[in-house]
Amino acid sequence: MMTSIKLTPALSSSDLMDPFSLATGIAGLISLAAQVGSSLAEFQHSYRGARESYARLKSELEAVLRTLTMLQAHIKTGLDVGATRLLREPVDQCAETLAKIRDECLPNKPMSRRRRWVWAYSDERRVMDFIATLERYKGMFNLALNLDLSGQVDRLQLGISQLLVGQEADRQGAAAEKSDEQLSKVLDWLKPIDMKSRLETIFQLHQQGTCQWVLDNLVFKEWEESTTGSLLWLQGIPGNGKTVISSVVMDHLVEKCTHDDIVLYAFCEFRDKQSIDPAVLLRTFISQLLRAYPARIIPDFSDLVDKERKRESPPNTVTSLGAIIRRATQRFARVHIVLDGMDECDDRESLIELLHSLVREEAFNVYVASRPEPDIQEALSSSITISLQMEQERAHVHDDIVNYINRQLEVRRELRRLPKKLTDEIRATLEIKANGMFRLVQCQLDILGRKATSASVTRALQNLPTTLMEMYDRILERIDEDNTEIARRALRWLADVKRPLRLEQLVEAIRIEPGGTELNETDCYVLHNVILLEILSSLVTYNSNDGIISLSHMTVLEYLMSPNLLESPFKHYHLPSLPVLANEMVTLLLGYMLMNDFDRPWFQAHEELELRHFVAEEHPFYEYTTVNWAEYIQFIDLSQPAVVDTLLRFIQMPKAAIWFADQIGSVHILGGFYTPTSPPHPLRTILWHGIDASFTERITSIKLPADTMQCCLFGSIHTAHLLTAERLLDLGLADVNHKHICGHCFYYLSSTSFLELTPLAFAFEEGNPTAAQMLLQRGATPGDIMADGSTALHSATRSGLLESVQMLLENPGVDVHACDWAEQTAYTIAVQLDAKEILQCLEGHGASEVPDVEVLPELSEDQIIQAGLCLARMLRGQVKLVPVILNLAEYWMVSSAERNDPEGVMFEQGSPDKPYISLAISGGGKEPLRRLVFTTISHDQGWSSHKEHIGTYRMSCSWFEVGRENGRRHSLLSNLHGSGKKRVHRKVWSRHASLPAIADWMGMFRSGDMLDIYAMARYPGWENHVYGVKVVAYVACL
């Protein structure tokens, strides 16, 4: 919050403030400043822990008060009317600022000590902004005071103007820089498709001079120049050249586009799953709009900026995205949208409806190219149309095909060497047999290019197919019988890939044998990768730049899935429905991972080169498998015995093979060497990815460790697969109260909460009250105590969900006053979360605010020694009992260290590994350290892509660690995930009442050892903002 300061250069005489009125205003200002200063002083006196920024605010306020007092005395000597006018608004606005300080920064009712602490360390930036604003007012008033106001009004006006101009210039420059930065972040967040590169690639396919007829078409011109909105539909049969025509339209509109206009364009391609998703297409349009937006995006799109900053998911519905497009286009005079391949788009009904409304309500000019599919034809029946099947358009397409043929005969190496007579024959024949399809001509030229003699070319010309379906029949017909199975397998993999396949990966994939333990080394072993391209011919396309191979056209997939193929000699190539195909693929993938080559120990660090060779050269498909196998799980058909058998074998596979898969997957994901430690059990992964819950009945006969089954229960709770969790419990495979801990289940929880939990406590920590209710119904004990003394009520409160707390308190056996070993109750956790409704709920069940962490009397070493001597005399020389009694009486010395950074210090993963604060442990005896009290003031980075975790301790990525100098560290406290609000956290560790690991660690300290506290963050770029840390140590003296 920054208060703006305005200067009004000229006012009417009725608006002028006379010197008397100015003096009255300054007098009121002095009174208000004194009142605010008195309140600040009272607050600081009543709360010694008030932050340093409040002291700075009080100091700045006193300086302003002194300046105003001197200015008031100066005014009494006489003041120029012009100076009065110039000081009018600064005085008024200064009064407004002081009132805001009084209302926003000072408590208006009594508060407990803990509440004062939490309140005082919130909203630091607000206080710092007030300080900066007061400094500017003080500068203006000092300027007025130091000038002879009766004669140097011009200098006063100039001085104030310069202050304001400089301030405005700084603000504008900072705003522009911030806007550019925010634009870049928002564009990345929207995850658009790079349509510009795709346009450049497709546009290069068109021959010089072709497609110009579209731009000259009167219908097109009328659409292009429309000012009331128009929808133009370019329709044509498959392979008609619609995409190339669309690229020419896009290029033409972009070339003509002025600063006042905008052209939005996109291609839908079946090979790219993202490009046929309406939400992704619309986010791509929005990204194009924002790049060309003629103003800064922060004021107009603050909602998008805020969501990106908080790392929420980008908008994903046609309605919400359409609203953003409407808003973003308000600053453009004319909007053209060009969308190619509508027939390849998923859920196109809602997209067409949106385009219609944009034409009707916003006067957009929309161009759509597609096949005349029945639903599209019905939806676009009222639109103006250019049909490539109409006589005039067919003639234009024919002319373009002739140009394409002539050019290909010139540039294709295998065709340009043919005799002129033969090329003339090819040209004449293709012109007749093209049937208006560029795609068909392309395949025909591919066939001719593979012929070795003039006679074979002539024979091929006489028998060239005249439809795409016939062409695909011909391609399959020419595949040698020995290569039929290779082609069949390759086409099945290409039809259902979860991400693009490289050629070398496909070459290995076709060698996988159902149920086999080794790769096929005979029938499906392709001696060279290029041979597979020759076999598949025009059915596939291969990109030599990235090595990606894919089906060449949507008509290829339609052909392979066509029922007509079942009635042809090529029925063995027929593809089933995609879910059935996916079921087949997952069986092959799991069988592949079970092969002998992968039943081996993982690679060691010195074998990194061997690992990379293994992945890149020997088994390139393993990379695809390890990353993608689980994505097929949801399609598994448990009625197929072969699938179930493979799954059961996979579940019982040797541990080493799973570790090896994990390691190889990391080479692809992390790009570096990785030695796995404890990968998840395969059963857990299968259940995690949503296999039908009935599968649990198939594993009752398999003997698996109890902790593995408990891990599966916890995993099902995390993924909210509650039916699976219920089956695991009802079948006796998991226990409703048995505690469990593992890195996979607890990955998303706070880094300082790594201890065994009951399923009920885990469900609450996960923020899943539905799962918790299911567990309670099946006998979960609500009052169980965890290893750190906490209960399920602590976990329910930490989730921040009122529903969870209310649910738990309805059960008997829940102790609302339960205190863990860090001296925290559910109530203190709710205070830290600032969860007012939860606080009210706990209070309604008898909880009350606990007193501040007990402060023991600060005793000097001499006092303790004197007490020890007194005890020794009373015990008549039994000196061994003296330290015991003093410890029981908590008769300890106190030492502390504290660091405060009002502006905050930011830590991230790459920050120097140095302590934020250290404390030298004093005391005497073998184990002097008895008690530690930690207080932190900090917050997380203020945003996160995991919206569901924001404001909770789940998946906390910034925290504090404490360690003995150069020794082992322990996690101490975590920030709330994604929160940007400062919080105060306290934790107490006691030698006699902490986790064994903590108690043992405290017992290692000796007098003179250093205790270090570190601020930590999990990922590069993730931020831990620290404003202060205090540690108090209680040590035994004897």
ChimeraX attribute file (.defattr): number of C-alpha atoms within 10 A of each C-alpha:
attribute: neighborCount
match mode: 1-to-1
recipient: residues
	/A:1	10
	/A:2	13
	/A:3	14
	/A:4	11
	/A:5	16
	/A:6	11
	/A:7	15
	/A:8	10
	/A:9	9
	/A:10	11
	/A:11	10
	/A:12	6
	/A:13	7
	/A:14	6
	/A:15	9
	/A:16	17
	/A:17	19
	/A:18	17
	/A:19	20
	/A:20	14
	/A:21	13
	/A:22	21
	/A:23	20
	/A:24	13
	/A:25	18
	/A:26	22
	/A:27	15
	/A:28	14
	/A:29	22
	/A:30	20
	/A:31	13
	/A:32	17
	/A:33	23
	/A:34	15
	/A:35	14
	/A:36	22
	/A:37	21
	/A:38	13
	/A:39	16
	/A:40	22
	/A:41	15
	/A:42	11
	/A:43	17
	/A:44	16
	/A:45	11
	/A:46	12
	/A:47	14
	/A:48	9
	/A:49	13
	/A:50	17
	/A:51	19
	/A:52	13
	/A:53	18
	/A:54	23
	/A:55	14
	/A:56	14
	/A:57	22
	/A:58	20
	/A:59	14
	/A:60	20
	/A:61	23
	/A:62	16
	/A:63	15
	/A:64	22
	/A:65	20
	/A:66	14
	/A:67	19
	/A:68	22
	/A:69	15
	/A:70	13
	/A:71	18
	/A:72	19
	/A:73	12
	/A:74	17
	/A:75	18
	/A:76	11
	/A:77	8
	/A:78	12
	/A:79	20
	/A:80	16
	/A:81	15
	/A:82	20
	/A:83	20
	/A:84	21
	/A:85	22
	/A:86	22
	/A:87	20
	/A:88	20
	/A:89	15
	/A:90	20
	/A:91	20
	/A:92	14
	/A:93	16
	/A:94	22
	/A:95	19
	/A:96	14
	/A:97	18
	/A:98	20
	/A:99	16
	/A:100	13
	/A:101	19
	/A:102	19
	/A:103	12
	/A:104	12
	/A:105	20
	/A:106	16
	/A:107	15
	/A:108	9
	/A:109	5
	/A:110	8
	/A:111	11
	/A:112	10
	/A:113	14
	/A:114	18
	/A:115	16
	/A:116	17
	/A:117	20
	/A:118	18
	/A:119	19
	/A:120	22
	/A:121	22
	/A:122	17
	/A:123	14
	/A:124	19
	/A:125	15
	/A:126	14
	/A:127	19
	/A:128	19
	/A:129	15
	/A:130	21
	/A:131	21
	/A:132	15
	/A:133	19
	/A:134	21
	/A:135	16
	/A:136	19
	/A:137	18
	/A:138	22
	/A:139	16
	/A:140	19
	/A:141	19
	/A:142	16
	/A:143	17
	/A:144	23
	/A:145	19
	/A:146	11
	/A:147	13
	/A:148	15
	/A:149	22
	/A:150	13
	/A:151	12
	/A:152	15
	/A:153	20
	/A:154	12
	/A:155	15
	/A:156	23
	/A:157	20
	/A:158	12
	/A:159	16
	/A:160	22
	/A:161	16
	/A:162	12
	/A:163	15
	/A:164	17
	/A:165	12
	/A:166	12
	/A:167	14
	/A:168	14
	/A:169	11
	/A:170	12
	/A:171	12
	/A:172	12
	/A:173	11
	/A:174	11
	/A:175	14
	/A:176	16
	/A:177	12
	/A:178	15
	/A:179	18
	/A:180	14
	/A:181	11
	/A:182	21
	/A:183	21
	/A:184	14
	/A:185	14
	/A:186	22
	/A:187	18
	/A:188	12
	/A:189	21
	/A:190	20
	/A:191	14
	/A:192	20
	/A:193	18
	/A:194	12
	/A:195	18
	/A:196	11
	/A:197	10
	/A:198	13
	/A:199	20
	/A:200	12
	/A:201	12
	/A:202	16
	/A:203	19
	/A:204	12
	/A:205	12
	/A:206	19
	/A:207	17
	/A:208	12
	/A:209	9
	/A:210	19
	/A:211	22
	/A:212	15
	/A:213	15
	/A:214	20
	/A:215	16
	/A:216	10
	/A:217	13
	/A:218	11
	/A:219	14
	/A:220	21
	/A:221	12
	/A:222	13
	/A:223	20
	/A:224	19
	/A:225	12
	/A:226	15
	/A:227	14
	/A:228	14
	/A:229	21
	/A:230	23
	/A:231	27
	/A:232	22
	/A:233	25
	/A:234	22
	/A:235	22
	/A:236	22
	/A:237	16
	/A:238	19
	/A:239	20
	/A:240	23
	/A:241	20
	/A:242	23
	/A:243	23
	/A:244	21
	/A:245	24
	/A:246	27
	/A:247	27
	/A:248	22
	/A:249	21
	/A:250	23
	/A:251	17
	/A:252	13
	/A:253	21
	/A:254	16
	/A:255	10
	/A:256	9
	/A:257	15
	/A:258	13
	/A:259	10
	/A:260	13
	/A:261	17
	/A:262	22
	/A:263	23
	/A:264	21
	/A:265	27
	/A:266	25
	/A:267	24
	/A:268	23
	/A:269	19
	/A:270	18
	/A:271	19
	/A:272	11
	/A:273	14
	/A:274	17
	/A:275	23
	/A:276	22
	/A:277	18
	/A:278	24
	/A:279	24
	/A:280	23
	/A:281	25
	/A:282	26
	/A:283	26
	/A:284	23
	/A:285	22
	/A:286	23
	/A:287	25
	/A:288	20
	/A:289	20
	/A:290	21
	/A:291	12
	/A:292	15
	/A:293	17
	/A:294	12
	/A:295	12
	/A:296	16
	/A:297	21
	/A:298	18
	/A:299	10
	/A:300	12
	/A:301	16
	/A:302	12
	/A:303	11
	/A:304	21
	/A:305	20
	/A:306	15
	/A:307	19
	/A:308	22
	/A:309	19
	/A:310	20
	/A:311	18
	/A:312	18
	/A:313	14
	/A:314	18
	/A:315	17
	/A:316	15
	/A:317	14
	/A:318	19
	/A:319	14
	/A:320	12
	/A:321	22
	/A:322	21
	/A:323	11
	/A:324	18
	/A:325	19
	/A:326	15
	/A:327	12
	/A:328	17
	/A:329	19
	/A:330	11
	/A:331	14
	/A:332	16
	/A:333	14
	/A:334	22
	/A:335	23
	/A:336	24
	/A:337	21
	/A:338	21
	/A:339	21
	/A:340	24
	/A:341	21
	/A:342	22
	/A:343	19
	/A:344	19
	/A:345	22
	/A:346	17
	/A:347	12
	/A:348	17
	/A:349	13
	/A:350	14
	/A:351	21
	/A:352	17
	/A:353	13
	/A:354	17
	/A:355	20
	/A:356	22
	/A:357	14
	/A:358	22
	/A:359	19
	/A:360	15
	/A:361	12
	/A:362	17
	/A:363	20
	/A:364	25
	/A:365	26
	/A:366	24
	/A:367	25
	/A:368	21
	/A:369	24
	/A:370	23
	/A:371	21
	/A:372	18
	/A:373	14
	/A:374	9
	/A:375	12
	/A:376	18
	/A:377	15
	/A:378	10
	/A:379	14
	/A:380	19
	/A:381	11
	/A:382	11
	/A:383	13
	/A:384	17
	/A:385	18
	/A:386	18
	/A:387	18
	/A:388	20
	/A:389	15
	/A:390	10
	/A:391	10
	/A:392	11
	/A:393	17
	/A:394	17
	/A:395	14
	/A:396	18
	/A:397	25
	/A:398	19
	/A:399	16
	/A:400	23
	/A:401	24
	/A:402	20
	/A:403	16
	/A:404	20
	/A:405	22
	/A:406	16
	/A:407	14
	/A:408	16
	/A:409	20
	/A:410	14
	/A:411	10
	/A:412	13
	/A:413	11
	/A:414	15
	/A:415	20
	/A:416	15
	/A:417	11
	/A:418	15
	/A:419	10
	/A:420	10
	/A:421	9
	/A:422	15
	/A:423	18
	/A:424	14
	/A:425	14
	/A:426	22
	/A:427	15
	/A:428	14
	/A:429	14
	/A:430	21
	/A:431	17
	/A:432	11
	/A:433	17
	/A:434	23
	/A:435	19
	/A:436	27
	/A:437	22
	/A:438	23
	/A:439	19
	/A:440	26
	/A:441	27
	/A:442	16
	/A:443	20
	/A:444	23
	/A:445	20
	/A:446	16
	/A:447	20
	/A:448	20
	/A:449	16
	/A:450	13
	/A:451	16
	/A:452	10
	/A:453	9
	/A:454	13
	/A:455	11
	/A:456	13
	/A:457	20
	/A:458	15
	/A:459	12
	/A:460	16
	/A:461	20
	/A:462	10
	/A:463	9
	/A:464	22
	/A:465	20
	/A:466	17
	/A:467	16
	/A:468	21
	/A:469	17
	/A:470	14
	/A:471	20
	/A:472	20
	/A:473	17
	/A:474	15
	/A:475	17
	/A:476	20
	/A:477	13
	/A:478	13
	/A:479	17
	/A:480	11
	/A:481	9
	/A:482	10
	/A:483	15
	/A:484	21
	/A:485	17
	/A:486	21
	/A:487	20
	/A:488	18
	/A:489	18
	/A:490	20
	/A:491	24
	/A:492	22
	/A:493	18
	/A:494	19
	/A:495	19
	/A:496	14
	/A:497	15
	/A:498	16
	/A:499	13
	/A:500	16
	/A:501	19
	/A:502	19
	/A:503	23
	/A:504	20
	/A:505	23
	/A:506	22
	/A:507	25
	/A:508	21
	/A:509	26
	/A:510	24
	/A:511	21
	/A:512	21
	/A:513	16
	/A:514	17
	/A:515	16
	/A:516	14
	/A:517	16
	/A:518	15
	/A:519	19
	/A:520	15
	/A:521	10
	/A:522	9
	/A:523	12
	/A:524	22
	/A:525	14
	/A:526	17
	/A:527	10
	/A:528	10
	/A:529	14
	/A:530	12
	/A:531	12
	/A:532	19
	/A:533	17
	/A:534	12
	/A:535	19
	/A:536	22
	/A:537	19
	/A:538	23
	/A:539	20
	/A:540	17
	/A:541	15
	/A:542	16
	/A:543	11
	/A:544	10
	/A:545	6
	/A:546	9
	/A:547	13
	/A:548	16
	/A:549	20
	/A:550	21
	/A:551	19
	/A:552	16
	/A:553	18
	/A:554	14
	/A:555	17
	/A:556	19
	/A:557	19
	/A:558	12
	/A:559	19
	/A:560	23
	/A:561	18
	/A:562	15
	/A:563	14
	/A:564	12
	/A:565	18
	/A:566	15
	/A:567	10
	/A:568	12
	/A:569	11
	/A:570	16
	/A:571	14
	/A:572	13
	/A:573	21
	/A:574	21
	/A:575	22
	/A:576	15
	/A:577	9
	/A:578	14
	/A:579	15
	/A:580	13
	/A:581	18
	/A:582	25
	/A:583	19
	/A:584	21
	/A:585	21
	/A:586	24
	/A:587	22
	/A:588	23
	/A:589	23
	/A:590	21
	/A:591	22
	/A:592	25
	/A:593	22
	/A:594	22
	/A:595	17
	/A:596	13
	/A:597	14
	/A:598	19
	/A:599	18
	/A:600	14
	/A:601	12
	/A:602	21
	/A:603	19
	/A:604	12
	/A:605	11
	/A:606	9
	/A:607	12
	/A:608	15
	/A:609	12
	/A:610	12
	/A:611	20
	/A:612	18
	/A:613	13
	/A:614	14
	/A:615	18
	/A:616	15
	/A:617	12
	/A:618	13
	/A:619	18
	/A:620	21
	/A:621	23
	/A:622	24
	/A:623	19
	/A:624	23
	/A:625	21
	/A:626	21
	/A:627	18
	/A:628	17
	/A:629	19
	/A:630	20
	/A:631	14
	/A:632	22
	/A:633	21
	/A:634	17
	/A:635	19
	/A:636	23
	/A:637	18
	/A:638	17
	/A:639	8
	/A:640	11
	/A:641	10
	/A:642	14
	/A:643	20
	/A:644	17
	/A:645	15
	/A:646	19
	/A:647	23
	/A:648	16
	/A:649	14
	/A:650	18
	/A:651	20
	/A:652	14
	/A:653	16
	/A:654	13
	/A:655	17
	/A:656	15
	/A:657	21
	/A:658	27
	/A:659	24
	/A:660	22
	/A:661	21
	/A:662	21
	/A:663	23
	/A:664	28
	/A:665	21
	/A:666	19
	/A:667	17
	/A:668	16
	/A:669	11
	/A:670	9
	/A:671	9
	/A:672	12
	/A:673	20
	/A:674	18
	/A:675	15
	/A:676	16
	/A:677	9
	/A:678	13
	/A:679	17
	/A:680	19
	/A:681	19
	/A:682	19
	/A:683	20
	/A:684	21
	/A:685	18
	/A:686	21
	/A:687	24
	/A:688	22
	/A:689	17
	/A:690	20
	/A:691	21
	/A:692	18
	/A:693	16
	/A:694	12
	/A:695	17
	/A:696	17
	/A:697	12
	/A:698	13
	/A:699	14
	/A:700	13
	/A:701	7
	/A:702	10
	/A:703	9
	/A:704	14
	/A:705	10
	/A:706	13
	/A:707	16
	/A:708	18
	/A:709	20
	/A:710	25
	/A:711	24
	/A:712	27
	/A:713	29
	/A:714	29
	/A:715	22
	/A:716	25
	/A:717	26
	/A:718	21
	/A:719	15
	/A:720	18
	/A:721	20
	/A:722	17
	/A:723	15
	/A:724	24
	/A:725	27
	/A:726	21
	/A:727	18
	/A:728	23
	/A:729	17
	/A:730	13
	/A:731	12
	/A:732	12
	/A:733	22
	/A:734	22
	/A:735	21
	/A:736	23
	/A:737	20
	/A:738	15
	/A:739	21
	/A:740	19
	/A:741	17
	/A:742	16
	/A:743	12
	/A:744	15
	/A:745	20
	/A:746	24
	/A:747	13
	/A:748	17
	/A:749	21
	/A:750	23
	/A:751	22
	/A:752	17
	/A:753	18
	/A:754	14
	/A:755	14
	/A:756	17
	/A:757	27
	/A:758	23
	/A:759	27
	/A:760	33
	/A:761	28
	/A:762	26
	/A:763	27
	/A:764	27
	/A:765	32
	/A:766	28
	/A:767	25
	/A:768	21
	/A:769	22
	/A:770	16
	/A:771	25
	/A:772	26
	/A:773	17
	/A:774	18
	/A:775	21
	/A:776	19
	/A:777	9
	/A:778	15
	/A:779	11
	/A:780	20
	/A:781	20
	/A:782	23
	/A:783	19
	/A:784	20
	/A:785	17
	/A:786	16
	/A:787	16
	/A:788	18
	/A:789	18
	/A:790	23
	/A:791	26
	/A:792	29
	/A:793	31
	/A:794	25
	/A:795	24
	/A:796	30
	/A:797	29
	/A:798	26
	/A:799	26
	/A:800	23
	/A:801	19
	/A:802	19
	/A:803	16
	/A:804	26
	/A:805	24
	/A:806	17
	/A:807	15
	/A:808	22
	/A:809	17
	/A:810	10
	/A:811	12
	/A:812	10
	/A:813	12
	/A:814	17
	/A:815	18
	/A:816	20
	/A:817	17
	/A:818	19
	/A:819	18
	/A:820	20
	/A:821	18
	/A:822	20
	/A:823	20
	/A:824	20
	/A:825	25
	/A:826	27
	/A:827	27
	/A:828	23
	/A:829	20
	/A:830	21
	/A:831	20
	/A:832	17
	/A:833	23
	/A:834	16
	/A:835	17
	/A:836	12
	/A:837	13
	/A:838	25
	/A:839	22
	/A:840	16
	/A:841	16
	/A:842	23
	/A:843	14
	/A:844	10
	/A:845	14
	/A:846	11
	/A:847	18
	/A:848	16
	/A:849	15
	/A:850	13
	/A:851	10
	/A:852	11
	/A:853	13
	/A:854	9
	/A:855	8
	/A:856	12
	/A:857	11
	/A:858	13
	/A:859	12
	/A:860	13
	/A:861	17
	/A:862	11
	/A:863	14
	/A:864	18
	/A:865	13
	/A:866	12
	/A:867	14
	/A:868	21
	/A:869	15
	/A:870	13
	/A:871	19
	/A:872	16
	/A:873	11
	/A:874	10
	/A:875	13
	/A:876	9
	/A:877	12
	/A:878	11
	/A:879	14
	/A:880	10
	/A:881	13
	/A:882	18
	/A:883	17
	/A:884	13
	/A:885	13
	/A:886	18
	/A:887	16
	/A:888	9
	/A:889	9
	/A:890	16
	/A:891	22
	/A:892	28
	/A:893	24
	/A:894	21
	/A:895	17
	/A:896	16
	/A:897	13
	/A:898	15
	/A:899	14
	/A:900	17
	/A:901	14
	/A:902	17
	/A:903	15
	/A:904	17
	/A:905	16
	/A:906	19
	/A:907	22
	/A:908	20
	/A:909	18
	/A:910	13
	/A:911	12
	/A:912	8
	/A:913	11
	/A:914	11
	/A:915	15
	/A:916	17
	/A:917	19
	/A:918	22
	/A:919	20
	/A:920	16
	/A:921	21
	/A:922	21
	/A:923	21
	/A:924	16
	/A:925	13
	/A:926	13
	/A:927	18
	/A:928	26
	/A:929	28
	/A:930	22
	/A:931	22
	/A:932	20
	/A:933	19
	/A:934	21
	/A:935	17
	/A:936	25
	/A:937	23
	/A:938	31
	/A:939	26
	/A:940	29
	/A:941	26
	/A:942	21
	/A:943	22
	/A:944	22
	/A:945	17
	/A:946	15
	/A:947	15
	/A:948	13
	/A:949	21
	/A:950	23
	/A:951	22
	/A:952	24
	/A:953	27
	/A:954	27
	/A:955	22
	/A:956	26
	/A:957	27
	/A:958	29
	/A:959	27
	/A:960	24
	/A:961	18
	/A:962	21
	/A:963	20
	/A:964	19
	/A:965	16
	/A:966	9
	/A:967	11
	/A:968	10
	/A:969	16
	/A:970	16
	/A:971	18
	/A:972	22
	/A:973	22
	/A:974	28
	/A:975	33
	/A:976	30
	/A:977	28
	/A:978	30
	/A:979	22
	/A:980	20
	/A:981	18
	/A:982	24
	/A:983	26
	/A:984	24
	/A:985	21
	/A:986	21
	/A:987	17
	/A:988	21
	/A:989	21
	/A:990	19
	/A:991	19
	/A:992	14
	/A:993	18
	/A:994	21
	/A:995	18
	/A:996	13
	/A:997	10
	/A:998	15
	/A:999	18
	/A:1000	13
	/A:1001	18
	/A:1002	24
	/A:1003	15
	/A:1004	13
	/A:1005	20
	/A:1006	18
	/A:1007	18
	/A:1008	12
	/A:1009	14
	/A:1010	17
	/A:1011	21
	/A:1012	21
	/A:1013	26
	/A:1014	20
	/A:1015	29
	/A:1016	25
	/A:1017	24
	/A:1018	17
	/A:1019	12
	/A:1020	10
	/A:1021	12
	/A:1022	22
	/A:1023	25
	/A:1024	28
	/A:1025	27
	/A:1026	25
	/A:1027	23
	/A:1028	22
	/A:1029	24
	/A:1030	19
	/A:1031	23
	/A:1032	18
	/A:1033	23
	/A:1034	24
	/A:1035	25
	/A:1036	26
	/A:1037	24
	/A:1038	19
